């Protein structure tokens, strides 16, 4: 049994309820156990020995998307996400989330986030050739027809007349295998902004998926590996393109965490020296929860996109709930995830658009699947990819 002191921060919650309107699961269910306040009370009761970690109790905690919108509203600054993740770690044997996925799905996810993720191309070919992709698996909605090319050089030189510095790019696991286009576009843009870009070859998954699944030891191991990989003092910054990875790296120990920047934040001061081709098109700009609630820095990505003349950018309501992706949540809690997705995509179904732009690979996969199912011919991209596409060189 965990000592009560480990979860003593649950006492910080004053039960004011300001978090309730910002919580996606409470908004859908109106069930107090599905709210941040209710979940903290459950954790508190368990930590004090008044409640057992039954399937019913752990399910309420598993249903949380850890979008962290509640932390933004909390006047007491309760470290909600840390408490939920610690609870999941302590009750890992009672956690039923993994049981919601098939053995094959668990294997694919493990391969995606593991050291051998670059072999996923071959695994996907095997998956399709044998007809396994025709099985009724949740993962089929999100897997690409083939994994994108994932070869990267160790270093890319600055392509500007004046070199501005030297940065390291965190490639992540899902992005490296499924969305290498965004990584290549980020490298291209950074080069033209005047930066030499290094890709540390011994970097690993950021650990977010393991963290939220309660695999604390594996999370710590991945963090230690990445801290070593990015320890070079010559790096002026560590750049992330997936906000889920960025928010996780930000909570690593220093000195690495101090150098972490989201790509949009980092390039903002340097775009004025670049020229962009006009694009007569419309785009909806989605802000992932991790960028809004954890990595927020004040950078207006819509303002960055204004460098592209003739592009019309629409932004979602600032109170927009989580889209439902939340790492593997879109697989383990498909009904809730799809309900939240429907809410997110509602404006796009009312007003057709050329692009949906988002800074998180999981959100992109989830929303792309929703757009495809709705029969909408909308291209899903990272904002950086659109900037790279229109850059005049």
N, C-alpha and C positions, 0 to 999 in steps of 0.2 A: 504493500500500500504506500502511495506517495505521501510524503510528509506534507502537512497542511501548509507549511511556509512556502512551498513551491507554487501554490495557487493563492497565496495571500492577496495578490492584486485583484482578485475578484471582489474584495471588500471595497475597492475604490468605486464600484458601481453604486450610484445613489438612487437607482431605480426611477430616474426622472422620466424616462420614456421618449426622450428627444431622438433616440436612435430608431424608433419604430418606423416612421415614414420612409426612412432611407434603406430599410432592409427588404431585399427582394422577396425572400421566402415569407416574411411576415405580411408583406403587401398582398401576396397571393393567398395565404391561408388564414390570416387574422388569428392565428394560433400563437399564444404567448410563448409556448415552448419553441416556436420557430422564429423567435426574435432574439436579438443580441442580449437584451435584458434577461429573457427567459433562459437562454443557453448559459449565461454566466451564473444564474441561480442554480441550474442543474450541476454545473461544474463545482460550484461552491458546496452544494449538498453532498456530492460524491467525495470531494476532498476532505470533508469533515466527517465522513463515514455514515452519513444519514441516508444516503442513496447508494444502491448497487449499480454497477455499470451493466445494466441489462441491455438487451437488443433495442428496446424502446428508447431508453435514454441515449445510447450511442447514436441511434438513427437521427435524433434531433440535431446532434452535433455534426453528423455526417452530411446532413442536408444543407449545412452552411456552405455558401460559395466562397467564403473568405474574400469577398470583394472589398472589404474594409471601409465601405461607405459610412458605417456606424462610427468608426474612429474619427472621421471628419466632423461628425455632429456632436461627439461626446465632450461635455464641459469638464468632466473629471479626468479626461485623457487615459481611459482604461486601455491597457495593451491587449485589446480583444483578440487579435489574430494570434499573438504569442500564446495566450491562454488556451485558445482552441487547438492550436497545433501541439502544445504540450499535453493537453488532454488526449488527443488522438495518439500521441506517442506512448503515453502511459497505459492506454487501453487498446493497444494495437491488436491484441488477441481477440478482443471483443468487436473489433471494427469489421463490419460486413461489406464494406465497399468493394474489396477485391472480388468477393463472391458474386458481385453483380455483373462481372465480365467473364467471358469464356476464357478457357485456358489459352486459346490462340490469341485472343485480344491482349491478354496479360503478357504473353510472350513477345508480341509485336511492340508493345509499349516499352517493355524491358529492353528490347533490342534498340529501340529508338533513343532511349535515354542513356544507354550503356556505352562502354568504350568501343564496341564493335558496330556502332550505328552506321558507319560508312558502308557496311555490307548490306544495308537495307535495300539497295537497288536490286541485288540478286534475290533477296528474300521476296520482294514485291513481284518480280518476274515469276518466281516459283509459285507464289500465292495466286497469280492470275492464270498461269499455265495449267495448274492442277484444278482450277475451278473453285478454289476455296473462297474466292471473292463473291461467289453466288450464294454462299451460306448466309442465313439471316443474322449477320453480325452488325452491331452498332457502328463498328469502326469503318465499315464499307462506305458510309456517307462522307467520310473525311479523308480517306486515303486517296492520293493522286493516282492517275493512271500509271505513272511511273515516278520514281523518286528523281528529283532534279539533280543535275550534275553537282558534285560537292567537292571538287578539287580546288584548293586555294594555295597560292604561293605563300611563302613565309613572310615576304615583305613586298610592298608596293610603293614605288617612289612618288614623291610629290610631283604634280604636273603643272603647278602654278609657277609664275616667274619668281615668286618669293616663297621660300619654305617657311611655314608658320609653326611647325612643330612635328612631333612624332607621337602617334597614338597606337594603342592596341585595340583590336576589334574582338569582342566576345561573340563567337558564332553560335553558341548554344547547341541544343540537340535537334529539336524540331525544325528550327530555322535552317540549320546546316543541311539537313536531309530533304526537307519538304519545300523549303522556300529559300534556296540559295540565290534566287534572283534578287531578293531584297538585300542580302549581304553584298552581292556584287555591285548593286546600285549604290549602296552606302560607301563602299570602297571607292568607286568611281567619283562620287560627289566629294568625299573627303580629299582625294587626290587633287581635284580641281580647286578645292578651297585652300590648298597649300600644305597638306599634311602627308607625311610618310606614314604608311599604315602597316602594322605588323599583325600577323595572325599566329599567336602562340600555339604551337603544334600539340602541346600536352595539356590543353584545356579540356574540361569535361562539362557535362550538364550542370546547370546552376544549382540544381537540387530542389527546385520548387515542387515538382511532382512528388518526390519522396517526402518533403517537408509536410505537405498537406495530407499525405497518406499515413503520417505517423511514423515514418521510417527515419527516426532521428539520427541514428548512428551513420546511416548511409548519407544523410544530408550533411553531417559534419565532415565526413570523409571527402565528399565532393567539394565542399567549401575549402578545406585545407589544400586539396590538389589545385584548385583554381587560384588560391592565394599565392601558391608557389609559382604557378604558370604566369601570373601577371605581376610578379614582384620586381621586374626590371625597373630600375630607377630612371631609365631613359624615357619611359612612357610618360607623356604629359597627361594622358587621360586614358581611361578604359571606356570604350564606346559600346553601347548596346543598341540593338534595333528592335528587340522584342521587349515590351514593357514588363512582362512577367519575369523575365530574366533580370532586367535592370532593377526591379524592386527587390528581388532576392539578393543580388550582389550588393545593393546599398546597405543591407543589414549584415554583411560580412564584417569581420574585424578590420580595423585600419591596418596598414595604409591603403589597401586596395579599395575599400569602400569609399574612401575620400576622393578617389579619382574617377568614380563611375558617373557617366553622363549618358542620357538618352541622346540618340543621334540628332534629333530635331533641336534639342536644347543646345547641343554643342555647335552645330553648323550655323545657328541663327546669326551670330555676329559677322559671319564671313560671306553670306550670300550676296551682300551688296556689291561684292567685287565680281559676281558672276552674271552672265546674261542668259535669259531663257526665251525660247521660242514661244509665241502665243499659242493658245489652245482653246478653240471655241468648243467648250464642253461644260457639262455640269458634274459636280461631285458632292457627295455627302461625306462629311468628316466625322468619324466616330472616335471618341476618346475612351480607350480601355480603362477599366477600373484601376488597374495597377498604375497607369500613368496619371490618372486623376486623383487617386487617393493615397499613393505612396511616393511616386516619383515627381509629383507636381512641382514645377519650378517657376511657373508664370509665363513660360514661352507660349505664344499664341501661334499654333501651327497653321491656322487659317491665314494669319498674317504672312507666314512664310510662303504659303501657296499663292499669295497675292503677287508674288514676283512673276507668276505666269499670267500674262495679259489675256483677257477674254475668258478666263476660267471662272465659272460661277460656283462658289463654294457654299453649301448649306451645312449648318451645324445642328446636331441633335440638342434637344433640351438639356440644360445643365443638370437637371434632376433625373435624367434618364437612368433607369435601373441597369444593372449588369445584363449583358446580352445572353448570359447563360453558359458561355464556353467554360471558363474557370478551370483550365487545365483538362483533366479527365472527367470533370463533372458532366460535360455534355454526353459522355458515354455511360456513366454510372447513374445519372439522374435525368434520363432522356426526356421524360414528360415535363418536368419543371424547366429544364434547359430549353425545350422547344417553345414552351409558353412564353418565356422571357424573350426568346428569339423573335417570336411573332410580334411582341410589343415593340421590339427594337426596329424591326424592318417595316413596320406599319407606314411610316412616312414615305419610304421608297416605293411602296406599292401604290400609294396615292399619287406620287409624282415621279415619273420615270427619270432615271439619271444614268450617266455614262460610267461613273466611277463610284465605288464605295472605298473610302480610304480609312485604314486603321493601323495602329502601331503595335499590334499584338498578333502573332502568328496563329494562336488558338482562336482568337476572335475572328480572324480572317477566314479560317477553315470553317468555323461554325456558321458564319454569316454567308459565306459563299455557298455552302450546302443549302441554306434557306432560300437564297436567291435562285439557285438552280431549281429547287423544288417548286418555287413559285413561277417558274418559266420566265424570269427576268434576265435580260441580256446585259447585266451590269458587271463590269470588270472590278474585281477586288484587288487593291494594291496597298502597299505601305506608302504614306505620303512622300517618303524619300525616293521611291521608285518613280513617282510621277515627276518629281523635280529632276531626277537624273534623266528621265526620258526627254524632257524639254530643255535640258541644258545645252547651250550653244558652245561648241568646242571647235 
